[in-house]
Amino acid sequence: MGCEHSSTVAAYIAEALDHPLPDEVAARARLHLLDTLAAIVSGSRLRAGRLAAAYVEAEGGRPEASVFGTPVVTTAANAALANAMAAHADETDDSHVGSRTHPGCGVVPAALAMAERGDRDGTALLRAVVLGYDIGTRFVMALGYSRPRAAMHSTHSLGSLFGAAAAAGALAGLDARQAEHLISYAVQQASGVPYWERDAEHVEKAFDFGGMGARNGVLAATMVAAGFSGVEGVLTGEHSYLSTFADHPHADVLTDGLGSRFEVMETAIKKWCVGSPIQAALDSLTALIDEHGLRADDVATITATMPDDRLHIVDDRDMPDVCLQHLIAVTLIDGTLGFAAAHDHARMEDRSVRAVRQRIRVAPSAELTQAKPPRQAIIEIETVDGRHLRHHTRAVLGTPANPMSGAEVAAKARDLMEPVLGPDRTDRLVGAVLDIERFGPVKGLRPLLRT
């Protein structure tokens, strides 16, 4: 049985670039490619992105792929590492709730690096990205973790690795037998412990979620392409991926729906550049602000009711973009929340922000944890004039149940990239990505992404 699952996945990887994508899948994938590129470009100016770029520049290496937002061209593995850390240098990138992973920050940088290395075109790139989302998410969902804190290994690290390896392997042109060996090298590199929650600077977290998986996936692909042999049938059975990492293993999840159900369609793009569990709370708060014209002085108390399985991720954190109470306060004061405000560390000590935070309480809810669609939130406000206001966000904007439009994603991307690339290059890059299948060799993106 282990051989059957491994061989099915390997064949899917080997054949992925040969099969056209359904129109709606290609359209969604283009938006995730654009959204992740925007996260990389904006993240190149944040601490994790800057450190990663400087590190790989010092490492040197054959010029195969670009580090976006910089003039650096380095090996594919190094470029994947740096771009993936920039992609998750904050909380801008996409997320897949079923697997508890951030697929884009690992898959897209690996695919871009290998597409540049192999002189692949935009069609091949897009198909490899969709493949990476399919494989990375399934490899985590097959582990059967019931709750985030039940996971002994970091789902974010595992999903990134296997998604990146699949995308990189397809772009390396591996055949089915080589793809089996690719899987084996990926399994041997599988790692990640979920203490990333304690990272107060979002640097190791950027490596854990994006950089490690993207680099290791590219390493696995290029090693096998160079002739490294490996073990076959490593996914199930004794001494296998599932026997080592799974809580309640579900081997069939590895292969169910391959080629007919595409996980990029189940992946959320964030409207707000903040931690995923905060999205619904901000949707509810801004809805109340818009409906009632609320200002901070109008509010006596705020209660945020949140799913109890993920509240700990964002409860009173010391990073602005993952601190629920801080972001509620800033949004109430400003009337909305932009990228700069969500990442302004100084405002965490601002007296006016701290004063509003004193009026905020959070309430964990087992009901919201079980609610479908997931990641719901309720904001309740008691006003100084005695009104009780309430808004329950059930389908967060940007999730599969309430997807952002192409225009909304493009607007987010422009907001993130224009400060780095300028408006003209940003417009040309957005146009190129939204027409990526007709763009030609991916290397052609270099002039638009270099600074």
N, C-alpha and C positions, 0 to 999 in steps of 0.2 A: 504493500500500500504506500509506503514511503516513496518508493520509486515512481509509482503512478502520479502522486501529487507533484513531486519534483519534476518529472518529465513533462507534465502538462504545463506547469509554470514556465519551464525552460523553453518549450516550444512557443509559448505565447510571446516571450521576450524576443526570441529569434525571428519571429514572423511579424512583429508589430509594425514595422516600418512599411510592410508590403500592403497593408490594409487601409483603405480610406476610412476616415472618421465620419460618422453621421453628422449632418450639417449642424444640428443643435449642439453636439458635443464639441465640434471644432469651434463653434462660436463661443461657447463657454470657456474652452481652453485658451483662446486668444485673450480673453479678459483676465484669466488667472496669470498668464504669461506677462501681460502688461502690469498687473497689480504687483507681481513679484519683482519685476524690473524696477518699478517705482520704489519699492521697499529697499532694493539694493542701492539705488542711487541716493535716496535720502539717508539710508543707513551708512553710506560711505563717509558721511560727515559726523556720525556718532562715534562714541569711544570704541566700541567693539569693532566697527568697520575700519576705523583709522588704525587701530592696533594690528588688525589682521592684514591690512594692505601693507603696512610698514614691515611686518614680519616676512611676508612672502617676497617682498621686493629685496630684502636683505638676503633671503635664501637663494635668489637668482634662479637659474634653470633655463631650459630651452624655451624660446618664445612661442607658445602654442595657443594661449588663450588670454583674454583681457581681464584685468581687475577693473570693474566699472567705476566711473567717477574718479579715476586716476589715469596716469599715462603708463602704468605698469602692464607689461605682457610677460607671462611666465608659463610654467608648465600647466597642463590641464588640471592636475590634482591641486596645485597651489591656488590657481584661479578659482576653482570650485570652493576651496576652503575659505578664501577671502570674501568672495561674493556671497556665500551662504551665511557667513557671520554678519555681513552687512545686512542681508535680508532679514535676519532676526536680531539686529542690533537694538530693536525696540519691539513694540507690539503692533506693527503695521501689517504683517503678512497674513495670509489666509489660514484657515483652520478647518479640520474635518472632525466633527464631534463624535461620530461613531467609532473612530479609532483613537481619539484623543491625540491627534498629531497635527503638526503644521506642515502639510505636504510641500507647499511651494518653496519654502526656504531651503530645503535640501535638494528637491528634484530639479527645479529650474536652474540653479547654478551649475549642477552637474551636467545637465543636458546642454546648456549653453557652452560650457567649457569643451565638452566632447564634440559638439557641432562645429565649433571653431577649429579644434584640433583636426577633425576629419574632413573639413571643408564641406560640411553638409548644408543643405538648403533649409528654408523655413518650413516646408512641409514635413521633412524628416524630424526637425526639431519639435514641431507641435505634436506629432504622433508619439515621439519619445516622452514628452511631458505627460501626455494622457496615460501612457503605459506606466510611468513612474507613480502617478497617483493611484492607479489600479493596484499595483503590486505593494507599495509601501503601506497603504491602508489595510489591505487584506492580511498582510503578514502580522499586523498588530491585532486586528479583530479576531484572528484565529487563535489568539492566546487566551481569550475568554476571561479577561479581567472584568469583574463585576462593577467595581467602583474605582475612581482614581487612586485612592489610597490603598487599594488591594494590590496594586502593581509593585512587584519587587524590582522590576526593571523599568526604565523610563520609556514609556510608549513613544514619546517625541523623538528620542534618539533612534529607536528601532525603526520606526516608520520612515524617518529621513534616510537612514542607511539603505534599506531595501528598495525604496523608491528610487533613490539616486543610482544604486547599482543596476537596476533594471533599465533605466533610461540611458545610462552610460554604456551598458552592454549592448543595447540595441544599436546605438549610434556607432559603436566600435565594430559593428557588423558580425557579431558572434553568431555561430550556428547553434543548433539545439544542444549538442553535446558540450560545447564551450559554455553555453548559458547555464548548464548544470554545474559546471565548475565555478562559474561566476557566483552562483547562489552559495556554493560551499565556502568560497572566500569571504563572501558577505557574512555568512553565519559565523565564521571564525572571528570576524571583527566586531560582531554584535556586542554592544556594551551600553552602559548608561544607567545611572541610579538616580531616582527622582528627588535627590536632595537639592536639585537646581532651584527649588523654591527658596532656598536660603541665600541665593546669590543677590546681593544688594546692588551690584553694579551692572548687571546684564551683559557681562563679558563672557564668563564661563557658560552662562545660559545660551548665548549666541552660538558658542561652539557646540554645546550639548544638543541643541535643537537643529542646527543647520550645518555648521562647519565640519563637525566630525563625520556625519553621515555622508555629506557631499564628497568630501575628500576620500573617505574609505570606499565609497561606491565607485568613484573614478579609479582609484587604485586597483580595486578588484577587476574592473573591466579592462584596464590597460595591461595588467599582469597576465590575464588570461589571453588577451589578444597577442601578447608577446610570446605565448607558447607555454605558460605555466599550466600544468595539469592539476586536477583536483579530484575530489570525491563526488560521487553521484548518489542521488536518493537520500538527501540529508535532512529533509523537512519533517518526516514523521518516523516513528519506530523508536527502537532503543538507541540512546546516545544521538539524539537528533535535535533540531531546532525546537520543536514543540515539547519534547520531553524535558528540555533544559529550561525553557523560558515560560511555558504556558502555566496558567492557573487552572483553567478548565478548557483544555484544548478542543478546538473544533476544526479538524483538518480540512473538511470540505469547504470552509470559508476561504481557504487559499485559492480555490479554483472556481467557486460558484459564480456564475455570471460573467466570467472572463469573455470579453468580446461582445457582450450584449448589455451589461450593466456597467456604466462608467463612473468611477468614484469622483471624478472631477465635477460631476453634476451634483454630488452630495457635499461639496466643499464650499464653505462660506467665505465671502470676501467682506472684510470689515469696512463699515462706513467710518467708524471711529478708530483712530490709531492708538488703541489702548487694549489691555488684556481682554481676551474673549468673554470671560464671565461678566464684564462690565457693560457690554454692548447693549443689552436689553434695558438695564437701568438708565443709561443715557437716552435711549429711545423714549422711555417713559417720561423722564424728566423734561426733555426738550419738547415733548408733546404737551405737557402741562404748561411749560413756559409760553409756548406759542398760543395755546388756547386761552390762557388767562392773563397773559401779559405780566407774568410774575417777575419780580425782582428779589434780590436777596433780603431786602428790608421787609418784604411782605411775608416772610416765612418764619413761623415760630419753631416748628420741628419738621424733620423729614425722617421717614422710615423707609428703608430699602429692604424688601423681602426678597431673598435670593435662594437658589438651590443649595441645599446643605452639603452636597457632595463636592462643591467647588468654591464655596465662599472663602475658605481658608487661603485660596490662591491670591485673593485680592483684598482681603480684610486688613485695613490699617497698615499697608505695606510702606516701606521707606523709599520706593521708587515712584515717581509721580504717575507714570503711565500704567501702573498696575495697582494703584491705590484707589479703591472704590470711594472712600470718604473724601479724599482730596479732589478727585475728579468731579464728584457731585457738587462740591463747594465751588470749584472754579467755574463749572458750567452754569451754576445758578448766578454767580456774580457777573460772568461775561455774556450770558444769554445763549451761548453755544460753546463748542470746544473744537479748536483747530489744532493742527500738529504742533505748532510752537508752544501753545499753552499747555498741552498735554505732556510736554517734555521739559518744562521750565522748573528745574529743581529749586530755584530760589523762592518760588511761590509757595513751596511747602512750608516755609517759615514766615510767610507774609501774615501779618496780624489779622487782616480782614478775612483771609482764607481760613486761618485757624479759628476765628470766631464763628464762621459758618459751620465748620466741622463740629463744633461743640453741640450743634443742634441736630446732628445726624446720628441715627442709630441704625443698626443692621439686624435683620432677623433671619436666621436660617430656616428653610422650609423643606421638609421631606416631600411634601406634595409637589413643589416645583421641581424637585429632582426627578420625580416620576412623570411629570407632565410632558406631553408631546404637542408640538415640537419642543426640543430641549432648549435649555438656557433661557428660560423665561425669567421675568422679574416684575415686581410690583413696587411702584413708588407711591407713597402716601404723604401728603403734606397738610399740616395744620397751619393755617395762616393766622397772622396777628389779629385779623378782624373776625376770626371764628369760623372760617370755612374749612371743610374737610374735602380735600381733592385727592383723587386716586386715579392711577393709570396702570393697567396691566398689559405689558408687552408680551404677546404670545409668539408671534413670528418676527424675529429680529430682522431688521433691514439688512440685506446682504446674505442671509441664509437661504438654503434651497427652498424653504417655504415662502420666502419673500425676497427674491433676488434683486440686487441692484441692476439697473439698466446699464447698457453699454456707455451711455452718456454720463451716468453717475460715476462709473469706474474710471472713465477717461478724465473726468473733472478731478477726482481724487488723485490720479496719477500726475496730472499737471501741477496740482498744489504741492505734491511731494518733490517733483523733479525740477520745476522752474528755478528754485533758488540755487540749484547746483548747475544745471545745464543751460539756463536761460530759456526764454519763451520760444524762440525760433527752433532751436534744436529739439526742445521738448515736443513741439507740435509735429516736427518731422518724425521723431521717434514714435510717438503715439500712432501716427498714420502708418508707419512701417509695421508696427507690431499688429495692428488691427487688420493688416493685409499681409500677414507674414508668409502665407503659402505662396504668394506671388513675389516675395521680396528677393529671392535668390539666395546666394551663399550667406550664411549667418555672419561671417566675417565682415560683411558690409555694414553691420551695426556699429562697428568699432568707432568710426569718426563721430557718431552721434553720442556715444557713451564715454568718450575719453575727455579728461580735463587736464 
